[in-house]
Amino acid sequence: MSNLRFDLVIKNAQIADPLSPHVHQTLDLGIADGRIARLGNSLEGTEYIDAEGAWLSPGWVDLYAVCPDPGEEWTEDLTHLANAAAHGGFTDVCVLGGKQPHSDQTSVVRYIRDFRGAHSRLHPLGSSTLGLAGKDLDVLFDMQQNGAVAFTNGNTPLHDHGMMMRLMQYAGQRNLVLYQFCLDNGLAGTGTVHEGPNATLLGLKGIPSIAEEVAVAACIRIAEYLNLPVHISRISCAESVALIREARVQGLPVSADVAALNLRLDDSMLETFDTNLKLMPPLRAAMDKQALIEGLLDGTIAAVVSNHQPRNQEQKLVEWDYASFGANTLQVVAACLGASAELKPEHWVQLLAHGPRKILGWEQVIIEPGMPADLTLFDPAATLMPSPSQNKSKSMNNPLWGMPCTGTSLLTIKEGRIIAQNR
């Protein structure tokens, strides 16, 4: 065994995987034929990566990113998105594609399914309702048969509870993964930011927390009535965390995720009127941000998503009320998690690797011999300042550029091959 020479050896890697028997050990990892072949000491390889001071995770999975390809490829295309994802530490990304709303999502699902690139794997998300309009069920089964891994209505919440119930029933009968983005349109109105003192001072229309809270409560109650699982996507306020925590304590099969920027920023940042901070869900108050972090720590929230929503300059370089919601975020998810010292390396692995795979019903990737060599090397303590020069996306709407940050992905490996390196 000592004479074995591996294709790639990652030396001095601190294992952050809580499911691995080697968690918290510092070892060499040998990769051969696209799989983890051995963990040990003084392994020999054709190529070496020195991981000293960094942590090794199974490859990260992003549950939700948007790409307007086909339709508006000048804003973002699949090739650039996959490259940005790889440099953000993701081996796999779930993508809602096409110009939104889109009336024929099955063709878009096939388009994303058939994408082959040198960087991250892309997995299509199907639309829950036709044209994302919330009025008629889309052809969910057909999309699943063509490769859709989950279904979402994007940023358009379902305000018709009857439609929500029918959608859950249909998904439950066919074992489909369904994301529910919860917001009561009647309560949200034409708001663009979190309703609170900062919105009042800035003269901006607010979206009250109760608009999300009421919708989350309804979603949980319908799931309980139907005795079916539900995944609540991109929660943003303390009240939602409390409702989901209570549901889980009661044994209900409810899971949730949170958008990365809601862990890094709050509505006090809005005084700059930077339209890159116009997000959906909106940045909430500091107390909401802390509640979200506590939800990550106690397992109430199972995953962190990029919520990557690229926009072109015409959609952002306008007055606040006319600017589109969304930010380019695939490369700064680590910088958002690194803002909280409470989140340890094993939390990162749970939220970016194991949690997303569990929600999707995928087999877990564990750092042990025989498993696929889909890996992310990261440093939660690294200091950096994201800048446009590092941008791999076509879009430029990143609110963290020029802002001192902590935490980064260093290396991304897919099927035993390095697909991105940030150091």
C-alpha positions, 0 to 999 in steps of 0.5 A, a space after each residue: 500500500 505504501 507504494 501506491 501513487 494517487 492522481 491527486 493528494 491533498 496534504 494536511 487537510 483538516 476533516 470538517 465532515 461530521 459524518 466522517 469517522 475522521 472528523 477533526 483529524 488532519 490527514 492526507 487524502 489520496 484521490 484516484 479515478 475520481 474517488 477518494 482512495 485513501 486517507 492517511 499520512 505521507 501519501 504520494 501523488 502525481 499532483 499535490 495540494 497543500 491544505 495546511 490551515 484549511 478545512 475539507 468538506 464534501 462538495 457544496 450544493 446550492 439549492 437555489 440559483 437563478 439564470 436567465 438562460 435561455 432568454 437573456 444570456 447577456 445578463 448571465 449564461 450557464 457557462 458563467 454561472 457554473 464557473 462562478 459556482 465552482 469558485 464559490 465552492 459549489 460542485 453542484 447547483 440547482 438552477 431555475 433557468 430561462 427568462 422569467 416568467 417562462 411558459 414552457 419550463 420543460 424545454 428549459 429543464 432539458 436545456 439545463 439537464 443537457 449542459 456539460 461544462 468544465 466547472 460545477 454540475 447544474 441541476 434544473 429546477 422546474 416551475 411549480 405553476 405555469 409561467 410562475 403565475 400561481 394560477 395553474 399547475 405546471 407539468 411537474 411530472 413531465 419536468 421530473 421525467 426530464 431531469 428536474 430535481 425540485 420545483 419552485 415558483 421562484 420569487 412569486 409566492 403562492 397567495 392562493 392556499 387552495 393552489 398551495 394545497 393541490 400543489 403539495 398533494 400532487 408533489 406528495 403523491 409523486 415524491 417530488 421535492 417542492 420549495 415554498 417561498 412564503 410571502 403574503 402579497 396582500 400584506 407585503 403590498 408594494 414594499 421593497 425593504 424590511 418595514 421598520 425604522 430604517 425604511 421610515 427614515 429612508 422614505 422606502 415602502 416596507 414589507 412587514 415581517 408578518 407578511 412572511 410569518 402569516 404565509 409560513 404559518 399557513 404553509 406549515 398548517 397545510 402540510 400538517 393537515 395533509 401529513 406531507 413534508 414541505 421545504 420552506 425556501 429563503 426565510 428571512 425573519 425571526 418569527 419564521 424561525 420560531 414557527 419552523 422550530 415549533 413545527 419541528 419540535 412537534 415532529 412535523 416534516 418541515 425543513 427550511 433554508 436561508 439566503 446567504 446575504 440575510 446572514 451577513 447584512 441587515 437593513 441598516 446597510 440601506 442608507 447607501 441606497 445601493 440597489 444591489 441591496 434590493 433583495 427578495 427576501 429583503 434584508 431584515 433587522 439585526 435581531 432577525 439576522 441573529 435569529 437566523 444564525 441561531 436557527 442554523 446553530 440548533 438545526 431549525 434551518 437545514 441549508 444556506 442557499 446563494 439565492 443568486 439572481 443576476 441582473 444587468 446594469 439597466 435593471 440596477 442602475 436606476 432609482 430604487 423603486 424601479 430597480 429589480 430585486 436580486 444580487 450576484 452571490 454565488 462567489 460570496 456565500 462563504 464570506 456570508 457564513 464567515 461573518 458569524 464566529 458561532 458557525 464552526 467548520 462542521 456547521 458549514 459542512 452541514 449547511 452547505 453539503 449534507 443539509 442540501 443533499 438530504 433535502 433533495 433526497 440525494 446520497 450523501 458524500 462522506 469523506 471516506 475511501 470509496 466515496 466520490 471525490 467531490 470536495 470543497 476546501 475552505 477557510 472560515 477565518 481567511 480575510 478578504 475583500 471581494 472585488 469585480 476583478 474576481 467576478 466569474 459571473 456575467 452580472 455585476 450586482 454584488 453588494 459585498 464588493 469592497 467590503 472587508 469579509 471573513 471566510 472563503 472557499 479555496 479549492 473545488 474538486 469535482 470527480 477528482 479534478 480541480 475545477 476552481 482554485 482561489 489561492 
